[in-house]
Amino acid sequence: MRFSIRTKLVLAIGAPLLAVYLGMACCEYYLGRSEALANMRSRLTELAARQAAELDGDLSKAEELARTLALSVASSPTLSADQVHGLLRDNLRGNPGVYGMSMAFERNAFSKDVAGFAPYYCRDPRAGLRFVDIAKAVPDYTSLDWYRPAKTDACPFWTEPYFDTGVGHRFMCTYTAPIVQHGELRGVVTVDVSSEDLLQEISRVQIAGGYCVLVSGKGTFISHPDPSLVLRESIFSLAERHGLDELADAGRQMVAGKEGVRRIRDYGTGEPKWMIYAPVGSAGWSLAAVIPESEVMKPIHARLARFLAFLGAGLAVILGIIWLMSARVTRPITRLAAAAERLGHGDLDTHVSGVSGSDEVARLAQTFNAMVVRLKTNIECRLREETARRAVDAELRSAGAIQASLLPGMLPPDPEREFTLHAAIAPAKLVAGDFYDFFFIDDRRLALVMADVSGKGIPAAIYMAVTRTKLRDFAAPDKTPAEVVAELNRSLAAENDGCMFVTMVFGYYDVATGELIYVNAGHNPPYVVRQTGGLDILDPTGPLVAPFHDATFDDARCRLEPDDMLVLFTDGVTEARLEGGQLFGEERLEELLRSRSSSPVADVCGNIIRAANDFTSGNLPDDATVLALRRTCRKESLAEPPAALPSVGQPPDATPAAIA
């Protein structure tokens, strides 16, 4: 068997050395890794246990204070109101770790002349102590979460952390101790501990590259580096959303009051992390220290890098010797490199000459010359393909312009008009599958359309044009919206070989009375934004259009009062998605609509499209379309429709719609 010089050198020198060095590197790495992980587990276990014990101690003081005060009140049934106030003030001043205290009694339990008696004192940075009469602020205080369980169990308990909007106006948790006399509940003593103070203690814990997490007895995040998770997510919902079974198992151990160590995956990046958790027994919480495995392995990687540096130095010496011995081999390679450089500068006529023989270098030179010929041929083919692609792009832009011409155009302002209307569309591609439409079907009823064709691009655009044309053909004054949509469904289903479908909202809006008769065929429920800021949702009244020939649809009604606004949209708005999977969602849309309830309809449409686009950093995954109509005044009748508004059969203008 004939071997090349390169093969002989690699087999004789490089392979044994490389095998030895790699074996040593692997041993060094795995021994160091085991040592680093053991040290990390020991250190963080001690840290988590110590911090959990400190939290437990702080909460235990609050428990002891509440139970002691409850027993004191139970043994003194003749306490006066002044004495109750004094007890609360004195105990609050004497316990700086407590934010607030109260005594809340059952109805007429403190005094037959007083229906509700629930004094509360809390700390005030300006006044020292602040008094709040809970009985006046919240007359039904016995139904609140910090009181109600005592009525059924008559046992002390900690509440879940919450934001107190009624009295304390801050994040806190409450320990409640029942006041029991003669086997009956007379009232409760509550001690509030500021969750913010506890979280500040946790934030002071220093973990290089890591962080601490505090969860409640139900798994809800009390403290987390990501503020969006605090009191909004639980360890179980986070694990379910990201498919992290090991995180869910750790959560079950934590809420069960156990301690342990788990290797988990980061819910955002998927990188491995270590979680060490310990219980906070008093409140039934659990504290966990989390550190990325990459942070643990940093010292090992640094040590391995030093080892590899020595390895590289040794290999450099060996390669230098090989270089001196292989001078004859390098000459033809130099020629080959020069030819490759000329090729890199665009010389497609270059070739390697002066290299003869049958070894690898000679065959490489021959292969290079053949490659240059094929490369030149491929580049010419690519230029032809690029020219064809540009022609297709031009056709797509023309198709987009034609599609835009199918949508209703701009209308001039008219102060006599009883409504304002605006629509906006943001295609995900050059052409869209969404469309909107509006036209008068008689002298006072305005037809409104918002539809979304399945898919995107050219097929969806063609189906959109067919659907719009058929819908305008079928719309008539003597048909209800449900009848029109049913006729459209039968027509599309008869020719639906491609299994396409359409979701749509189609309705008649009476411009004089504000009444809307509509069909929601599997589309996103529109919103009616009331002038008071409230939102009404128009739920679906039928299935998708086109899949089922015998589908039935129902009409529904609603009424727009003066200054109310109807907002129609497609799922491209609410399903605008980040790379991590988070959706824009209905909640963000509803919040935006409430904040813009009195804005002009053009601003409302623009703000919705802009918000969805900003949410995805300008990369909308689907077509996004919005249409907004506001009732501006009330009249008994309308003699004739505005001359500029398109009627059934009238061709639309070539620009997006707005009625001001």
C-alpha positions, 0 to 999 in steps of 0.5 A, spaced: 500 500 500 502 506 497 502 512 502 503 519 501 508 523 505 502 527 509 499 520 511 506 517 513 507 524 518 501 524 521 501 516 522 508 516 525 508 523 529 501 526 530 497 520 531 500 517 537 501 524 540 494 527 539 491 520 542 496 521 549 494 529 549 487 528 548 486 522 553 490 527 558 485 533 557 479 528 558 481 526 564 483 533 567 476 535 564 472 530 567 476 530 574 476 537 575 468 537 573 466 532 578 470 537 583 467 543 581 460 540 581 461 537 588 464 544 591 458 548 588 453 543 591 456 544 598 457 551 597 450 553 595 446 548 599 449 551 605 447 558 602 440 556 601 439 553 607 442 559 611 438 564 607 432 560 608 433 559 615 434 567 616 427 568 612 424 563 617 426 566 623 423 573 620 417 570 619 417 566 625 417 573 629 411 575 626 407 569 627 409 569 635 407 576 635 400 575 632 399 568 636 401 572 643 397 578 641 391 573 639 391 569 646 392 576 650 385 579 647 382 572 648 383 572 655 381 579 656 374 580 653 373 586 656 378 590 652 376 597 650 377 600 643 383 605 646 386 599 649 386 595 642 389 601 639 394 602 644 396 594 643 397 595 636 401 601 636 405 599 642 407 592 638 408 595 632 413 600 634 416 594 638 417 590 632 421 594 626 420 587 622 413 588 621 410 593 616 402 593 619 398 590 624 390 589 625 385 586 630 379 585 626 372 582 629 366 579 627 360 583 626 358 585 633 363 581 637 367 587 639 361 591 641 354 590 640 353 597 638 359 597 633 357 592 627 364 592 625 371 593 628 377 593 625 383 598 626 389 597 622 396 601 623 402 601 618 408 604 618 408 611 614 415 614 612 412 621 614 408 620 619 411 614 623 405 610 624 398 611 620 391 608 622 386 606 617 379 603 619 378 597 615 371 597 617 370 603 613 375 602 608 372 595 606 365 594 610 365 586 608 372 585 610 370 578 613 370 575 606 377 577 604 383 572 603 386 574 610 380 573 614 376 568 611 380 561 612 379 563 620 372 562 619 372 555 617 379 552 620 380 557 626 387 556 625 393 560 624 395 561 617 400 565 612 396 568 606 399 568 599 403 574 597 399 579 594 399 587 592 394 590 598 391 596 594 386 597 599 390 599 605 397 598 605 399 599 597 405 595 597 407 587 596 406 584 603 404 577 606 399 576 612 399 572 618 393 571 621 391 568 628 384 567 630 381 570 637 377 564 639 373 565 646 369 559 648 370 555 642 367 560 638 371 565 633 371 572 635 376 575 630 383 575 628 389 578 629 393 580 623 401 581 622 403 584 615 410 583 613 412 587 607 414 582 601 419 588 598 423 588 605 424 580 604 426 580 597 431 586 598 434 581 603 434 576 598 437 580 592 443 582 597 445 574 596 451 574 592 452 568 587 457 569 582 453 568 575 447 566 579 441 568 583 436 566 588 428 564 587 423 564 592 416 561 591 410 560 595 406 554 598 403 554 591 409 554 587 408 562 585 414 566 584 415 571 590 422 573 587 425 572 581 430 576 576 425 576 571 420 581 574 414 579 569 414 572 573 413 575 580 406 573 582 404 572 575 407 565 574 408 559 578 414 554 577 409 549 574 406 554 569 413 556 567 415 548 567 409 546 563 409 552 558 416 550 556 416 543 557 421 542 563 419 536 566 425 536 571 423 543 573 416 541 575 419 535 579 423 540 583 417 545 584 413 539 587 419 537 592 419 545 593 412 546 595 412 539 599 417 543 604 423 538 602 430 540 600 434 538 594 439 539 588 436 538 581 440 539 574 435 543 570 434 546 563 434 554 563 427 556 560 429 561 555 436 558 553 435 551 554 442 551 557 443 546 563 443 550 570 443 547 577 438 548 582 439 548 590 432 549 594 431 549 602 424 550 605 422 556 609 418 552 614 414 558 617 410 560 611 410 554 607 415 557 602 421 555 599 428 558 597 432 556 591 439 558 589 440 557 581 447 557 578 448 556 570 453 550 569 457 554 565 459 559 571 461 552 575 465 550 569 469 557 568 475 555 572 475 548 569 475 551 562 481 556 564 485 550 567 483 546 561 485 552 556 492 552 560 493 545 558 491 546 551 496 552 550 502 547 552 499 542 548 499 547 542 506 549 543 508 542 543 505 541 537 508 547 534 515 545 535 513 538 531 509 542 526 516 546 525 520 540 524 515 537 519 515 544 515 523 543 514 522 536 512 517 537 507 520 543 503 519 539 496 511 538 498 510 546 499 512 548 492 507 545 488 502 547 494 504 554 494 503 555 486 496 552 488 495 557 493 497 563 488 492 560 483 486 560 489 488 567 491 487 569 484 481 566 484 479 569 490 480 576 486 475 574 481 479 571 476 475 565 473 480 564 467 486 562 472 489 555 473 495 551 476 501 549 471 507 546 473 505 541 477 506 534 475 506 527 478 500 522 481 501 524 488 495 528 492 498 535 490 498 533 483 491 530 483 489 536 488 492 541 482 488 537 477 481 537 481 482 545 482 483 546 475 476 542 474 473 546 479 474 553 476 471 551 470 465 548 474 465 554 478 465 559 472 459 555 469 455 555 476 456 563 476 453 564 469 447 559 471 446 563 478 446 570 474 441 567 470 437 565 476 438 572 479 435 575 473 429 571 473 428 572 481 428 579 480 423 578 474 418 574 479 419 580 485 417 585 480 411 581 478 409 580 486 410 587 487 405 588 481 400 583 484 401 587 491 399 593 487 393 590 484 391 587 490 391 594 494 386 596 488 381 591 491 380 595 497 376 601 499 379 607 498 380 614 501 374 618 503 374 626 504 372 628 511 365 629 511 362 633 518 355 631 516 357 623 516 354 620 522 360 615 523 368 615 522 371 609 519 379 607 518 382 601 516 389 599 515 393 593 513 400 590 514 402 584 509 407 579 511 409 578 504 408 582 498 401 580 497 396 578 503 391 573 504 387 578 509 382 583 506 377 588 509 371 592 505 365 596 506 359 598 502 352 601 502 347 595 501 341 601 501 340 608 503 342 607 510 345 600 512 353 599 511 356 593 509 362 591 513 367 585 512 373 583 515 376 576 513 382 572 513 384 567 508 388 561 510 395 561 508 399 567 505 402 569 499 400 568 492 395 563 493 391 566 499 391 573 495 388 569 489 383 566 494 382 573 497 380 576 490 375 570 489 372 571 496 371 578 495 368 578 489 363 573 490 361 576 497 359 583 493 355 579 488 351 575 493 350 581 498 343 584 497 338 588 501 333 583 502 338 578 505 341 577 512 348 577 513 347 570 515 344 568 508 349 572 504 355 568 508 351 561 507 351 563 500 358 564 499 360 558 503 356 554 498 359 557 492 366 556 495 365 549 498 363 547 491 370 549 488 375 548 494 379 543 491 385 546 495 382 545 502 382 553 503 378 556 508 376 563 510 374 566 517 370 573 516 366 578 520 360 580 515 355 585 518 350 590 516 351 597 520 345 601 520 348 608 520 342 612 523 340 607 529 347 604 530 345 597 530 349 592 527 347 585 525 353 581 524 355 574 522 362 571 525 364 565 521 370 563 526 374 569 526 377 573 532 371 576 536 371 584 534 371 589 540 365 594 541 369 599 545 364 603 549 365 611 550 365 609 558 372 605 556 368 598 557 369 592 552 364 588 549 366 582 545 362 579 539 363 572 539 363 567 533 356 565 530 358 560 525 364 555 523 369 557 518 367 559 511 369 554 505 370 547 508 363 545 509 358 545 504 352 545 509 355 549 514 349 554 517 351 561 520 347 565 525 345 572 525 347 576 532 346 584 534 349 589 538 348 597 538 353 602 538 351 608 542 354 615 540 362 615 541 362 607 541 367 604 537 367 598 533 374 594 532 375 589 527 382 585 526 385 579 524 389 574 528 396 577 525 395 582 530 394 578 536 398 572 534 404 577 533 410 572 536 417 573 539 422 568 537 421 565 544 414 564 543 410 570 547 404 572 543 402 579 543 395 577 545 388 579 547 390 582 553 395 587 550 390 589 545 384 590 550 389 595 554 391 599 548 383 599 546 382 602 553 387 607 553 385 609 546 377 609 547 376 616 545 382 617 539 380 618 532 379 611 528 385 613 524 390 613 530 387 607 533 388 603 527 395 606 526 397 604 533 394 597 533 398 596 527 404 599 530 404 596 536 404 589 533 410 591 528 414 594 534 412 587 538 416 583 533 421 588 531 418 589 524 418 582 523 410 580 523 409 573 521 402 574 518 398 579 515 395 584 520 389 588 518 384 593 522 378 596 521 375 601 526 368 604 526 366 610 531 358 612 531 359 620 532 352 622 532 345 620 532 339 622 527 332 619 526 334 617 518 338 618 513 336 620 506 341 617 502 348 614 503 354 619 502 356 620 494 363 618 495 362 611 499 362 605 494 355 601 494 354 594 491 358 593 485 361 599 485 369 598 483 373 601 489 379 606 489 386 603 489 388 606 496 387 604 503 380 606 507 379 612 511 372 615 513 374 622 517 
